[in-house]
Amino acid sequence: MNARRLLAFGLAVLLAAAIGGGIWYSRGAVQLGQQQRIEAQQQVSARGLIGSEKEAFFSDPRVQAALAKHKVSVTVQKAGSRAIASGYDAKAFDFGFPSGAPAAAQLKAAAKAANVYNPFYTPIVLASWRPIADILVANGIASKQGDFYYVANLPALMQLAQGGKRWRDLKDSGAFATAKAVLPASTDVRTSNSAAMYLALASYIANGEQVVQSQAEVDQVLPLVAPLFLRQGFQESSSAGPFEDYLALGMGKAPLLVAYESQLVEYWLKHPDKAKGDMVVLYPKPTLYSKHVLVPYTPAGERVGQLLESDPELRQLAHAYGFRTGGDQHGPETWAGQGVKVPAQLVDVIDPPSQEWLERLIVGIEQRFK
């Protein structure tokens, strides 16, 4: 009798263990199964909503071929980064790929995404021209750092812009003695990340070189930073258009343009004959990095994010479009070998305000446009 009871007890223990193991296995299978099914498919098709500055990268046949090696194809639709975060239905896409960590944080929360990927980043710069940069050097606003780039004292430049100075008011301004205001041109801060990052920098300066992080600070800096955008006149909704104007129309249209480093580097890599011309880049001091953050909505989007972040061939192709990346080569080393020299590292770098406070700054300016 005791033996029977012992046998029954042992069988019960084994049955419970089997059931428990099955439950544990089932949970693990649920977590891994969907991703494994995606990877096992013959072809993964993903649709993404991206910032305009990445459109050429995804359209490149070399990028498409590199993705195809992993049985992945990608189609994209472009939009302003702020619109990506709040103006589109995530169900229509497999991933969102805005510029800027604040927009990505908002998008991640809205999409309830478990992971994000940070394959590319690029600093905010001022695209300019050698005669303009030399005027700024003569007035103590900038300093030359080699053949390709200058460093601009951002607080001093903001003081000129906020004080209503015109180029003809500056010392040694004969090359550009115009009535045009010393006012960096940007995209529309209501729609575009590059303008939002410029706002982050301007608000940092206006806030006594502190990141804005309260409503009191928002209220304090808005009267100082809003005119930097309101005085510009017409502004485009994404970064591609103003840069095309900068290239086509020259110094008269855009003496100083808020841009991404990637835009200038990409252009110089594709047009090496222009690399030693009058086009120059000024690195604001301080500056900030604009992170290009991929937020996946589906397993297909996850797969794209994984590949962009980890595949060496895709990272090299990103360098061809001026993006800095992780990995053994970050970008500047590759570009230097092709005659384009930029700082390998930037030291005086700040963080933008959190999404909450940056959005309040943008809304405050938006209300002043009306």
Legacy VTK file of the C-alpha trace (Angstrom):
# vtk DataFile Version 3.0
C-alpha trace
ASCII
DATASET POLYDATA
POINTS 370 float
0.000 0.000 0.000
2.774 2.389 0.930
4.529 1.502 -2.318
1.377 2.317 -4.289
1.045 5.664 -2.547
4.687 6.427 -3.181
4.302 5.512 -6.856
1.188 7.688 -7.182
2.955 10.590 -5.531
5.939 10.218 -7.849
3.711 10.147 -10.913
1.920 13.276 -9.708
5.235 15.083 -9.285
6.347 14.062 -12.768
3.026 15.181 -14.262
3.238 18.564 -12.529
6.800 19.037 -13.732
5.800 18.145 -17.274
2.893 20.574 -17.213
5.072 23.317 -15.694
7.769 22.694 -18.253
5.190 22.831 -21.008
3.897 26.166 -19.740
7.430 27.546 -19.505
8.232 26.295 -22.994
4.972 27.672 -24.352
5.711 31.133 -22.992
9.204 31.078 -24.431
7.862 29.882 -27.750
5.329 32.702 -27.861
8.083 35.240 -27.232
10.400 33.828 -29.883
8.006 32.299 -32.335
6.813 35.407 -34.107
10.340 36.706 -34.718
11.535 33.256 -35.849
8.653 32.957 -38.291
9.574 36.329 -39.784
13.232 35.348 -40.133
12.327 31.980 -41.642
10.157 33.435 -44.367
11.513 33.503 -47.882
11.065 37.264 -48.061
10.311 39.918 -45.432
8.676 43.082 -46.756
8.700 46.106 -44.457
7.143 49.533 -44.926
8.636 52.465 -43.048
7.848 56.108 -42.353
11.136 58.039 -42.412
12.653 61.502 -42.234
13.453 62.940 -45.667
17.223 62.924 -45.073
17.208 59.091 -45.169
15.180 58.705 -48.369
18.227 58.540 -50.656
19.830 55.880 -48.438
16.840 53.552 -48.660
16.499 54.196 -52.413
20.117 53.209 -53.089
20.271 49.903 -55.039
23.312 48.918 -52.940
21.261 49.260 -49.751
18.410 47.297 -51.289
20.853 44.569 -52.350
22.440 44.420 -48.872
18.996 44.019 -47.305
18.045 41.412 -49.911
20.984 39.253 -48.788
19.019 38.872 -45.566
15.729 38.295 -47.447
14.444 41.750 -46.521
12.922 44.420 -48.763
11.958 47.894 -47.582
9.693 50.581 -49.010
9.491 53.993 -47.379
7.366 57.101 -47.175
8.914 60.364 -45.987
7.498 62.879 -43.520
8.659 65.485 -41.021
9.947 63.955 -37.804
7.358 65.636 -35.588
4.607 64.401 -37.914
6.031 60.868 -37.812
5.711 60.929 -34.029
2.126 62.136 -33.899
0.452 62.436 -37.296
0.318 58.920 -38.775
-1.378 55.621 -37.987
1.309 53.135 -36.966
-0.855 50.253 -38.234
-0.063 51.293 -41.809
3.696 50.799 -41.299
6.214 48.332 -39.919
8.492 50.983 -38.442
8.912 54.700 -37.887
12.356 56.228 -38.389
12.370 59.897 -37.347
15.364 62.095 -36.671
15.918 63.108 -33.075
15.640 61.246 -29.797
12.733 63.371 -28.468
10.503 62.525 -31.445
11.529 58.875 -31.182
10.679 58.789 -27.469
7.202 60.102 -28.234
6.814 57.574 -31.040
8.004 54.672 -28.883
5.467 55.521 -26.195
2.624 55.900 -28.694
3.484 52.639 -30.479
4.193 50.804 -27.190
7.370 49.482 -28.783
9.526 47.216 -26.619
12.789 48.054 -28.405
14.310 50.837 -30.462
17.405 50.875 -32.675
19.983 53.663 -33.038
21.846 52.904 -36.271
22.789 56.457 -37.329
23.579 59.800 -35.775
24.800 63.177 -37.014
25.587 66.514 -35.369
23.710 69.730 -36.044
25.900 72.171 -38.001
25.691 75.433 -39.906
26.182 75.060 -43.652
27.874 78.211 -44.892
30.367 79.731 -47.303
34.005 80.657 -46.875
33.466 84.446 -47.247
30.736 84.307 -44.576
32.875 82.208 -42.245
35.785 84.614 -42.683
33.538 87.544 -41.691
32.575 85.663 -38.544
36.253 84.949 -37.819
37.082 88.661 -38.214
34.371 89.484 -35.664
35.448 86.888 -33.108
32.394 84.682 -33.688
34.166 81.731 -35.331
37.593 80.134 -35.628
39.024 78.110 -38.501
39.905 74.475 -37.796
41.619 73.143 -40.919
40.540 73.261 -44.562
36.973 72.070 -44.196
35.414 73.351 -41.053
35.087 76.162 -38.558
33.854 76.299 -34.969
31.213 78.934 -34.201
30.739 80.467 -30.755
27.009 79.851 -30.483
26.273 82.274 -27.604
28.009 85.073 -29.529
26.159 84.192 -32.738
22.819 84.095 -30.888
23.586 87.529 -29.451
24.025 88.913 -32.983
20.817 87.243 -34.175
18.728 88.361 -31.211
20.169 91.878 -31.409
18.974 92.349 -34.990
22.453 92.800 -36.450
22.812 92.891 -40.236
25.767 91.563 -42.172
26.767 95.059 -43.274
27.068 96.037 -39.590
29.932 93.609 -39.026
33.623 94.391 -39.338
35.327 93.377 -42.597
31.989 92.430 -44.171
32.848 93.656 -47.673
32.269 90.207 -49.198
28.664 90.252 -47.938
27.822 93.834 -46.968
24.072 93.340 -47.267
21.080 94.396 -45.195
20.238 90.737 -44.622
19.927 89.896 -40.924
22.540 87.739 -39.240
19.976 85.015 -38.693
20.545 81.296 -39.318
17.894 79.851 -41.620
16.134 76.654 -40.573
13.260 74.412 -41.490
9.811 74.828 -39.938
10.112 74.071 -36.232
6.488 72.890 -36.230
7.290 69.922 -38.474
11.023 69.314 -38.769
13.613 67.795 -36.448
16.571 69.898 -37.598
14.689 73.056 -36.594
13.665 71.428 -33.305
17.316 70.655 -32.577
18.229 74.274 -33.388
15.507 75.313 -30.949
17.032 72.984 -28.343
20.401 74.688 -28.790
18.952 78.208 -28.756
16.878 77.464 -25.652
19.985 76.122 -23.901
21.823 79.402 -24.570
18.808 81.524 -23.597
18.433 79.531 -20.365
21.905 80.406 -19.119
23.478 77.334 -20.728
21.128 74.968 -18.935
18.758 72.458 -20.528
15.155 73.664 -20.246
13.271 71.442 -17.808
10.368 73.364 -16.297
7.388 75.449 -17.368
8.967 78.494 -15.731
12.034 78.068 -17.943
9.864 77.547 -21.031
8.066 80.821 -20.285
11.372 82.585 -19.696
13.131 81.544 -22.908
10.226 81.636 -25.380
10.341 85.429 -25.917
14.058 85.096 -26.719
13.981 82.090 -29.043
10.654 82.496 -30.865
11.871 85.457 -33.003
14.699 83.286 -34.356
11.988 81.378 -36.228
9.266 83.997 -36.695
11.643 86.439 -38.419
12.737 83.949 -41.069
9.661 84.124 -43.266
8.771 81.051 -45.311
10.231 77.800 -43.997
10.094 74.344 -45.524
8.734 71.335 -43.676
11.765 69.043 -44.029
15.539 69.388 -44.272
16.021 68.335 -47.904
14.463 71.431 -49.522
16.505 74.149 -47.767
19.731 72.263 -48.427
18.892 72.032 -52.117
18.338 75.813 -52.115
21.655 76.290 -50.328
23.413 74.348 -53.085
21.524 75.888 -55.996
21.144 79.520 -54.930
24.325 80.035 -52.987
25.435 82.560 -50.417
22.816 85.195 -51.172
19.949 82.874 -50.308
21.506 81.042 -47.376
24.582 82.579 -45.747
23.969 80.380 -42.682
21.747 77.288 -42.820
20.952 74.980 -39.921
21.676 71.536 -41.359
22.875 68.050 -40.572
26.573 67.256 -40.949
25.479 64.235 -42.985
24.061 66.463 -45.724
27.361 68.244 -46.339
29.494 65.123 -46.034
27.280 63.213 -48.466
27.497 66.054 -50.986
31.281 66.303 -50.746
31.708 62.538 -51.085
29.608 62.576 -54.253
31.216 65.767 -55.607
34.884 65.649 -54.538
35.684 68.578 -56.835
33.547 70.780 -54.543
35.301 69.704 -51.348
37.863 72.517 -51.490
35.550 75.192 -52.842
33.689 77.872 -50.923
31.222 75.522 -49.211
32.183 75.177 -45.554
30.685 73.775 -42.386
30.582 75.513 -39.007
30.198 73.394 -35.880
28.266 75.339 -33.245
29.864 75.293 -29.828
27.971 73.794 -28.105
26.179 71.506 -30.521
24.132 68.336 -30.181
23.780 65.055 -31.986
20.606 64.227 -33.823
20.030 60.508 -33.376
18.191 58.623 -36.095
16.127 56.176 -34.052
14.159 53.331 -35.659
11.012 52.413 -33.725
9.636 49.005 -34.825
5.901 48.364 -34.888
6.058 44.767 -36.161
8.553 41.876 -36.279
9.403 42.969 -39.836
10.324 46.400 -38.484
12.412 44.731 -35.765
14.337 42.882 -38.441
15.131 46.088 -40.330
16.319 47.775 -37.137
18.569 44.845 -36.242
20.184 44.831 -39.676
20.775 48.582 -39.854
22.403 48.538 -36.435
24.574 45.430 -36.819
25.307 44.675 -40.483
28.811 45.959 -41.453
27.884 46.441 -45.114
24.860 48.579 -44.258
26.963 50.636 -41.843
29.504 51.300 -44.600
26.711 52.367 -46.928
25.404 54.698 -44.218
28.847 56.337 -44.153
28.470 57.040 -47.874
25.450 59.166 -46.957
27.331 61.094 -44.311
25.908 59.313 -41.276
28.015 58.407 -38.276
27.455 54.887 -36.927
28.536 52.438 -34.268
30.949 49.623 -35.038
34.693 49.630 -35.646
34.472 52.557 -38.081
32.248 55.464 -37.088
32.406 57.457 -40.338
35.027 60.228 -40.049
37.881 57.746 -40.574
36.281 56.547 -43.810
35.591 60.077 -45.041
39.141 61.275 -44.321
40.426 58.627 -46.707
38.234 60.191 -49.397
39.424 63.739 -48.732
36.587 64.894 -46.459
37.895 65.808 -43.015
35.578 66.483 -40.092
36.110 66.225 -36.327
36.379 62.598 -35.254
34.788 63.569 -31.952
32.886 66.594 -30.728
33.455 67.454 -27.083
31.106 70.355 -26.322
27.851 68.467 -26.869
24.576 68.967 -24.998
21.379 66.964 -24.752
18.063 68.363 -25.977
15.236 68.933 -23.517
12.970 65.975 -22.853
10.113 65.494 -25.288
7.666 67.141 -22.875
9.568 70.429 -22.600
10.714 70.543 -26.218
7.116 70.045 -27.324
5.987 72.892 -25.068
8.599 75.165 -26.625
7.447 74.186 -30.123
3.781 74.707 -29.245
4.646 78.106 -27.783
6.259 79.155 -31.061
3.414 77.573 -33.050
0.915 79.772 -31.207
2.937 82.858 -32.099
2.789 81.973 -35.813
-1.013 82.334 -35.771
LINES 1 371
370 0 1 2 3 4 5 6 7 8 9 10 11 12 13 14 15 16 17 18 19 20 21 22 23 24 25 26 27 28 29 30 31 32 33 34 35 36 37 38 39 40 41 42 43 44 45 46 47 48 49 50 51 52 53 54 55 56 57 58 59 60 61 62 63 64 65 66 67 68 69 70 71 72 73 74 75 76 77 78 79 80 81 82 83 84 85 86 87 88 89 90 91 92 93 94 95 96 97 98 99 100 101 102 103 104 105 106 107 108 109 110 111 112 113 114 115 116 117 118 119 120 121 122 123 124 125 126 127 128 129 130 131 132 133 134 135 136 137 138 139 140 141 142 143 144 145 146 147 148 149 150 151 152 153 154 155 156 157 158 159 160 161 162 163 164 165 166 167 168 169 170 171 172 173 174 175 176 177 178 179 180 181 182 183 184 185 186 187 188 189 190 191 192 193 194 195 196 197 198 199 200 201 202 203 204 205 206 207 208 209 210 211 212 213 214 215 216 217 218 219 220 221 222 223 224 225 226 227 228 229 230 231 232 233 234 235 236 237 238 239 240 241 242 243 244 245 246 247 248 249 250 251 252 253 254 255 256 257 258 259 260 261 262 263 264 265 266 267 268 269 270 271 272 273 274 275 276 277 278 279 280 281 282 283 284 285 286 287 288 289 290 291 292 293 294 295 296 297 298 299 300 301 302 303 304 305 306 307 308 309 310 311 312 313 314 315 316 317 318 319 320 321 322 323 324 325 326 327 328 329 330 331 332 333 334 335 336 337 338 339 340 341 342 343 344 345 346 347 348 349 350 351 352 353 354 355 356 357 358 359 360 361 362 363 364 365 366 367 368 369
